[in-house]
Amino acid sequence: MTVTLADVAARARVSPATVSRVLNGNYPVAASTRERVLRAVDDLDYVLNGPASSLAAATSDLIGILVNDIADPFFGIMAGAAQSEIGGPGDGSGRAGGEKLAIVCNTGGTPERELTYLTLLQRQRAAAVVLTGGAVEDPAHQAAMSAKLAKLADAGTRVVLCGRPPLPDSASVLAALAFDNRGGGRRLTEHLISLGHRSIGYAAGPLERTTTRHRLEGHHEAMRAAGLYGDGDGGGAAAAKDGGSRTEKRLTVHGSYDRSSGYDATVELLRREPGITAVVAANDTVALGAAAAIRDRGLRIPEDVSVAGFDDLPFSVDVVPALTTVRLPLFEAGARAGRLAMGKETPPPGGIATIPAELMVRGSTAAPRG
């Protein structure tokens, strides 16, 4: 049953006019009264009518693109590509020609802000929502996300995941475009092993992110297959189930997806295992920090320690030496997500598509010295 403004007023024990004043923000209201109204809005999941132009339609001309950090090229490339399909050029007259208004919402990677933006987009009757990047692996947040996305879909909003795996309950998602992070991580480590590396450290991302887990799983699969996490210290299938062998844990340090985290993680890896001959980074930005830490200790890349990243961000080919990495087609994925959000492209079979990752071998990796 549709929740009305009168329902909110009754829940908050105020008049409908007071609810309207709070929601429109055009009249002073006591802070305690405002808090009661907003709590009632959240409790009842009241959807505020958006712009007047949307009142006669199921949805508005608004499409939301959620990113963790717009300053991170990983998200900026996908968001820009999606926006190019959503708000494409008109006919030159200045009149709208079927385009939508794309709004980029910067969540800062926090689950709470992700849900807040989805609520705001729901209230604005957004035509579509595109969620980019890895998801937080927390059962409570996943349940809240599934419930929120279901309400958006029920209201006619198209929901597209870009670079994000499907939720456990993803019936409300139009399409999930998931990168093959696990396969890319495995091929990257297999490349290093083929060069002769046996002691390989990993500067990982945040523990709770799906992207972190999938890339790290691919790395560990390659290491176990090569016998580099031996049964002698609890390796093999049992170690995988139990969170890893002692060697595996010693050679993995978690942090954020930024340069300083890569620096600190590499310092710690070299402290734990001075004989490391290669460092795999969670992404290309982390790899920059790893390379700086290696150089600050008087070591050479790749002669003493090889370095590898992930994503193939634009700067990766210009660093010295150029970075061996895994290319994800970020622009292509973002553009496809934009077309799906606009209804310009048919969703993949079953609503899920795995986007391949490509190994890019460059000068930052080489065979270990003698």
C-alpha positions in Angstrom: 0.0 0.0 0.0 1.3 3.5 -0.9 2.4 5.5 2.1 1.0 9.0 2.0 2.0 12.3 3.5 -0.9 12.0 6.0 0.6 8.7 7.1 3.9 10.3 7.9 2.1 13.1 9.7 0.2 10.7 11.9 3.4 8.7 12.7 5.3 11.9 13.6 2.3 13.4 15.5 2.3 16.6 13.5 0.1 18.1 10.8 0.5 17.3 7.1 1.5 20.9 6.6 4.4 20.5 9.0 5.6 17.4 7.1 5.4 19.4 3.9 7.4 22.2 5.4 10.1 19.8 6.6 10.4 18.0 3.3 10.4 21.1 1.2 12.8 23.0 3.5 11.0 26.3 2.8 9.8 27.1 6.4 11.5 27.1 9.8 10.6 24.0 11.9 11.9 23.2 15.4 14.8 20.8 15.3 13.0 18.2 17.5 9.9 18.3 15.2 12.1 18.0 12.1 13.8 15.0 13.6 10.5 13.3 14.3 9.3 13.9 10.8 12.4 12.6 9.1 12.4 9.5 11.4 8.8 8.8 10.4 9.8 9.2 6.7 12.5 6.6 7.1 10.4 4.3 9.2 7.6 4.3 6.6 9.9 4.5 3.6 7.9 7.4 2.3 8.7 8.4 -1.3 8.6 12.1 -1.8 7.3 13.3 -5.2 10.2 14.5 -7.3 10.1 17.5 -9.7 6.7 18.5 -11.0 7.5 17.1 -14.5 7.6 13.6 -12.9 4.2 13.7 -11.3 2.4 12.3 -14.4 5.0 9.7 -15.1 6.4 6.6 -13.2 9.9 8.0 -13.2 11.8 11.3 -13.7 14.6 12.2 -16.1 17.2 11.6 -13.4 19.7 8.7 -13.4 22.0 8.2 -10.4 25.6 6.8 -10.8 27.1 5.7 -7.4 30.8 5.6 -7.1 33.2 5.1 -4.1 35.5 8.0 -5.1 35.1 10.1 -8.2 38.8 11.2 -7.9 39.9 7.6 -8.4 40.3 7.0 -12.2 38.8 3.5 -11.8 35.4 5.1 -10.9 35.9 8.3 -12.9 36.3 6.4 -16.2 33.3 4.2 -15.6 31.1 7.1 -14.5 32.2 9.3 -17.4 31.5 6.5 -19.9 28.1 5.9 -18.4 27.2 9.6 -18.5 28.2 9.8 -22.2 25.4 7.3 -23.0 22.9 8.8 -20.5 23.3 12.5 -21.3 24.5 12.2 -24.9 24.5 15.2 -27.4 21.1 16.5 -28.5 20.2 18.0 -31.8 22.1 21.2 -31.2 19.0 23.2 -30.5 19.3 23.1 -26.7 16.1 21.1 -26.4 16.1 17.7 -24.7 16.0 14.8 -27.1 15.5 11.8 -24.9 18.6 12.3 -22.8 18.5 11.9 -19.0 20.2 13.9 -16.3 23.0 11.9 -14.8 24.1 12.7 -11.2 27.2 11.2 -9.8 26.9 10.3 -6.1 30.2 9.9 -4.2 29.7 7.5 -1.4 33.2 7.5 0.0 33.0 3.7 0.1 30.7 3.8 3.2 27.7 1.5 3.2 25.6 4.1 5.0 26.0 6.7 2.4 25.4 4.2 -0.4 21.9 3.5 1.2 21.3 7.2 1.8 21.9 8.0 -1.9 19.6 5.2 -3.0 16.9 6.5 -0.7 17.3 10.0 -2.2 17.1 8.6 -5.7 14.0 6.6 -4.8 12.3 9.8 -3.6 13.2 11.5 -6.8 11.7 8.7 -8.8 15.0 8.1 -10.6 14.6 6.4 -14.0 17.7 4.3 -13.4 20.5 3.7 -10.9 24.0 2.5 -11.8 26.2 1.1 -9.0 29.9 0.9 -9.7 32.8 -1.0 -8.1 33.0 -3.7 -5.5 30.4 -4.3 -2.8 30.8 -4.5 0.9 30.6 -8.1 2.1 28.4 -7.6 5.2 25.2 -9.7 5.4 23.2 -6.9 7.1 24.3 -4.4 4.4 23.6 -6.8 1.6 20.1 -7.5 3.0 19.5 -3.7 3.2 20.7 -3.2 -0.3 18.5 -6.0 -1.7 15.5 -4.5 0.0 16.3 -1.0 -1.2 16.9 -2.1 -4.8 13.7 -4.1 -4.8 11.7 -1.0 -3.9 13.5 1.0 -6.6 12.7 -1.7 -9.2 9.1 -2.0 -8.1 8.7 1.8 -8.7 10.0 1.4 -12.3 13.7 2.3 -11.7 16.2 0.3 -13.8 19.0 -1.0 -11.6 22.4 -1.8 -13.2 25.6 -3.0 -11.5 28.8 -2.1 -13.2 32.1 -3.8 -12.1 30.1 -5.3 -9.2 29.1 -8.9 -8.7 25.3 -9.7 -8.4 23.8 -9.6 -4.9 22.7 -12.9 -3.3 19.2 -11.8 -4.0 19.4 -9.9 -7.3 15.9 -10.4 -8.8 15.5 -6.6 -8.8 18.7 -5.9 -10.8 18.3 -5.4 -14.5 21.9 -6.3 -15.3 25.1 -7.1 -13.4 28.3 -6.5 -15.3 31.0 -8.2 -13.3 34.7 -8.0 -14.0 36.7 -11.3 -14.0 38.8 -10.2 -11.0 39.5 -13.7 -9.9 40.7 -14.9 -13.3 42.8 -11.7 -13.8 44.5 -12.2 -10.4 45.3 -15.8 -11.2 46.8 -15.0 -14.6 48.9 -12.1 -13.2 50.5 -14.4 -10.5 50.9 -17.2 -13.0 53.0 -14.8 -15.1 55.3 -14.0 -12.2 55.6 -17.7 -11.3 56.5 -18.5 -15.0 59.3 -16.0 -14.7 60.8 -17.9 -11.8 59.4 -16.0 -8.8 58.7 -18.1 -5.7 58.5 -15.5 -2.9 55.7 -13.1 -3.9 54.1 -10.6 -1.6 50.6 -9.2 -2.0 49.5 -5.6 -1.1 45.8 -6.3 -0.8 42.8 -4.0 -0.6 40.2 -3.7 2.2 39.1 -7.0 3.7 35.4 -6.4 3.4 35.3 -5.7 -0.4 34.3 -8.2 -3.0 37.0 -6.9 -5.4 39.7 -7.5 -2.8 38.5 -11.0 -2.1 38.2 -12.1 -5.8 41.6 -10.7 -6.8 43.3 -12.2 -3.8 41.6 -15.6 -4.4 43.0 -15.7 -7.9 46.5 -14.9 -6.6 46.2 -17.6 -3.9 44.9 -20.2 -6.4 48.0 -19.7 -8.6 50.3 -19.8 -5.6 48.8 -23.0 -4.3 48.7 -24.7 -7.7 52.5 -24.0 -8.0 53.1 -25.5 -4.5 54.3 -22.2 -3.1 52.0 -22.4 0.0 53.1 -25.9 0.9 51.3 -28.5 3.0 54.3 -28.3 5.4 52.8 -25.1 7.0 49.1 -26.0 6.5 48.6 -25.2 2.8 46.4 -26.7 0.2 42.6 -27.0 0.2 42.4 -27.0 4.0 44.3 -23.8 4.2 42.0 -22.2 1.7 39.0 -23.1 3.7 40.6 -21.9 7.0 41.7 -18.5 5.7 45.2 -19.5 4.4 48.5 -21.1 5.5 51.0 -19.3 7.7 53.1 -18.4 4.6 50.0 -17.1 2.8 49.1 -14.9 5.7 52.6 -13.7 6.2 52.9 -12.6 2.5 49.5 -10.8 2.4 49.0 -7.3 3.9 45.6 -5.5 3.7 45.0 -1.8 3.4 43.1 0.8 1.4 43.1 1.2 -2.4 45.5 4.2 -2.4 49.2 4.9 -2.8 50.1 5.4 0.8 48.5 2.0 1.6 50.7 0.4 -1.1 53.8 2.0 0.4 53.0 0.9 4.0 52.0 -2.6 2.9 55.2 -3.1 1.0 57.4 -1.9 3.9 55.7 -4.5 6.1 56.1 -7.2 3.5 59.8 -6.5 3.1 60.1 -6.5 6.9 58.3 -9.9 7.2 60.1 -11.5 4.2 63.3 -9.6 3.1 63.8 -12.2 0.3 60.6 -11.2 -1.6 61.3 -11.0 -5.3 57.9 -9.6 -6.4 55.0 -7.6 -5.1 51.5 -7.8 -6.5 49.4 -4.8 -5.7 45.6 -4.6 -5.3 45.4 -2.0 -8.1 47.6 0.3 -10.1 47.5 3.1 -7.5 48.6 0.8 -4.7 51.4 -0.4 -7.1 52.7 3.2 -7.2 53.1 3.2 -3.5 54.7 -0.3 -3.6 57.3 0.9 -6.2 58.1 4.0 -4.1 58.7 1.8 -1.0 61.0 -0.5 -2.9 63.1 2.3 -4.3 63.3 4.0 -0.9 65.1 0.9 0.3 67.7 1.1 -2.5 66.2 -1.7 -4.5 65.6 -1.7 -8.3 62.5 -2.5 -10.3 62.4 -5.1 -11.7 66.1 -6.2 -11.2 65.6 -6.7 -7.4 61.9 -6.8 -7.0 59.2 -7.0 -9.6 56.0 -5.0 -9.2 52.5 -5.7 -10.7 49.2 -3.8 -10.5 45.6 -4.2 -11.6 43.1 -2.2 -13.7 45.5 -0.7 -16.3 44.7 2.9 -15.4 45.9 5.5 -17.9 49.1 6.3 -16.0 50.3 2.7 -15.8 52.0 2.7 -19.2 53.8 6.0 -18.4 55.4 5.1 -15.1 59.1 4.0 -15.2 59.3 1.2 -15.8 55.9 0.7 -17.3 53.6 -1.3 -15.1 52.7 -4.9 -15.7 49.0 -5.0 -14.8 45.6 -6.5 -15.7 43.5 -4.5 -18.0 39.8 -4.1 -17.2 37.7 -2.5 -20.0 36.5 0.3 -17.7 35.2 2.7 -20.4 33.5 -0.1 -22.3 31.8 -1.4 -19.2 30.7 2.0 -18.1 29.3 2.8 -21.6 27.4 -0.5 -21.6 26.0 0.2 -18.2 24.8 3.6 -19.4 23.0 2.0 -22.4 21.3 -0.5 -20.2 20.2 2.2 -17.8 18.7 4.1 -20.8 17.0 1.0 -22.2 19.2 1.2 -25.3 20.6 -2.3 -25.0 19.1 -5.7 -24.2 20.2 -7.1 -20.8 22.6 -10.2 -20.9 21.0 -13.6 -20.5 20.1 -14.2 -16.9 21.0 -10.5 -16.2 24.6 -11.3 -15.5 27.7 -10.8 -17.7 31.3 -11.6 -16.8 33.7 -9.1 -18.5 37.1 -10.6 -19.3 40.4 -9.3 -17.9 43.5 -9.0 -20.0 47.1 -9.4 -18.8 49.3 -6.6 -19.9 53.0 -7.5 -19.5 55.4 -4.5 -19.3 58.8 -3.6 -17.9 58.0 -3.7 -14.2 58.3 -7.5 -14.1 61.2 -9.7 -15.0 62.9 -12.9 -14.0 64.4 -12.8 -10.5 68.2 -12.5 -10.3 70.1 -15.7 -10.2 
